[in-house]
Amino acid sequence: MSWGHGAYINEARSAVHSGDGPQVNVYLEAASSRLREQARRRPRTIAKDERARLYQRFVPPTHFQQARKVLNAHHAVLLSGRPGSGLRAAALMLLHELPEAEDSLHELPDTRDDESSSSPFDTADIRDGDRLLLDLSQADETRYIEVQNQLSDFREQLIRRGAHLTVILPHHLTYLLRSDLRSLTADIERPSAHRVLAVHLRRDGISPSASELDTPELVAYLAKAPLRDVADLADRIRRLRDTAGDEAGFPNWLRHALALLTDQTARVAGDLVTRHTGRRRALLLALAMFHDTTPATVFTASTALLKILDHPPDERPRLEHSDLNAEFKAIGAETQPSGHVRFNKIGYDRAVRSHFWTYLPDVRLQLRDWIGERLEQPWLSQKEREHVIARFSEQGLRTGRPEDLFALACRWTAYNTSPKGMPDAAQVLAYGLSDEQYGRYFRQQIYDLSISTELSPRLQQVLVLVCSEVMAQTHPDQALVRLHHLARRASGPAGTDAERSLLHMTRSDNRLYRLLLSRINTEAATGQGDVDAALFLVLADAARLIRSATVRAALIAGWAGILRRWSWERWQPGIERWLTVCEGGRYRGPALDVLVIACRDDSSRLGSLYRVARDWARAPTDRASLRGEITAALLQKIDRSQGLEPSASSPDRNRGYT
């Protein structure tokens, strides 16, 4: 089928472009570029190519073989273990090893979408050979108990369809595991962090000696670091190799990488106690957040921080104050030849940020507003903005304040704000969605926004972007649900972009195609909205999965809604396109059945359907004879649906279909 039928969507939506439309497009493209780069650095997708990359670097944890046996024997395995033990990687690799079927590996939803009692287990959606992942690591007690109660029935369907399921259990709710499910459980223990690091490095062409991997600093770091941080350390070493060159050597790359990751908050705490006044502490944090920017940028950020914290002003004349050069030296920083200010100690900026967010919890709200206000100023470059957002996101998520990230995204996309904030909002949401602990929180919040009709156009566009470019990579089902709601409710460019994203997602993914058809026709009995109807006309394909009973049922419901609600002039192009596919012959019978059943014995609709088909057959074409056969076959099916027998005389006159 052709996917260029935007006329339906354009007809169903009256798009109103604001006067700054071209400017918005520029910032949307910048946001998209920023999200792609962020995804490259922090992949968490279950796409085939990323799974293959993970498989090359995967170190099986303790009891992985036992988990494999349970999965093969029972078609389901429940993985338990401490956070940071590589549970998600283990769950993915267990499924990755199984034979592959079409569209077979996907993650089940972990949020409550559309219905408060919605279950992640939809037996109607299981296909032969499916490989399913359910991450319950952040589930609450109610959700965990609910899923356990439904698992037995779901497993029967898994066995019947030859499908498999891996479940990541919530470590904080170990005591709630039902006794009858313990036989399906495998306790995963963390593999050797040294071995994980070595495997990652070897895959990147770095082969340090055993002694180089046995330094006291590295041993101390690997003893406590979660496996995702070990992988991050390997990636930092690779990037240092690529920028510094081979001549620097592994010990130098390792030293610099560890300096960026090692906890230096104790040193910062000591410095604050012995040396710094309130104003210098503000300068210290301002530099930590706006590290590697100009002295003027750091100074204005420091001044704004003092103001937002209601710090009393220094009443002395300005010339009695130290200049910035002296102030920077007092906090262990200096201006580089590039004109930008940096701390002298590697990793000290990260330690300062961690100290303030950890030990001054009462000012976190003000710090959020400070960052929000600073990034509304025009003088920061795109790269500088990216770094500030990354630093803020890291601290907000680390200290359990995902709502601060969400609040900034809403602030930067509010009514009457500059479109320059759209890439910043998209980036901060992407960090939240990519976080292992709080990704579910952000998916739920985005769902709640997607069903609202009171969002600003900028926020709608940002939500469409993060759903299609971030959430779709890890949770495509949930991304599709949110995009569908946005397509229904958003006006103007955001709604159009949501529809295009839906069509793009379903173009080559039959599972998502079935899901979207099902969602569109859930309301078929009460009549689709214009957006759903327009989407259906683009999706409807007489040759795609037409032999599937569930797809045929969805197509029948969709056409029934279209034929019932729209005049024949509006659905005529869609019917003609449908009939044209029938020229191939292979799907002619089922495709014509769909149309006749959709009319549900309504003689008026059947008559309109036949007249459109007859006019299509009579149109000038070199396939007139074939089209005549198709129209005759359609008429026979119409007759049978009404209990009539075909007549040799003129069908038009005898049946009143003129």
Secondary structure by P-SEA (a helix, b strand, c coil): cccccaaaaaaacccccccaaaaaaaaaaaaaaaaaaaaaaccccccaaaaaaaaaacccccaaaaaaaaaaaccbbbbbbccccaaaaaaaaaaaacccccccccccccccccccccccccccccccbbbbbbbcccccaaaaaaaaaaaaaaaaaaaaacbbbbbbccccccccccccccccbbbbccccaaaaaaaaaaaacccccccccccaaaaaaaacccaaaaaaaaaaaaaaaaaccccccaaaaaaaaaaacccaaaaaaaaaaccccaaaaaaaaaaaaaccccaaaaaaaaaaaaaaaccccccccccccccaaaaaaaaccccccccbbbbcccaaaaaaaaaaaaccccaaaaaaaaaaaaaacccccaaaaaaaaaaaaaaaaaaccaaaaaaaaaaaacccccccaaaaaaaaaaaaaaccccaaaaaaaaaaaaacccccaaaaaaaaaaaacccccccaaaaaaaaaaaaaccccaaaaaaaaaaaaaacccaaaaaaaaaaaaccccccccaaaaaaaaaacccccccccaaaaaaaaaaaaaaaaccccccaaaaaaaaaaaaccccaaaaaaaaaaaaacccaaaaaaaaaaaaaaaaccccaaaaaaaaaaaaaaaaaaaacccccccccccccccc
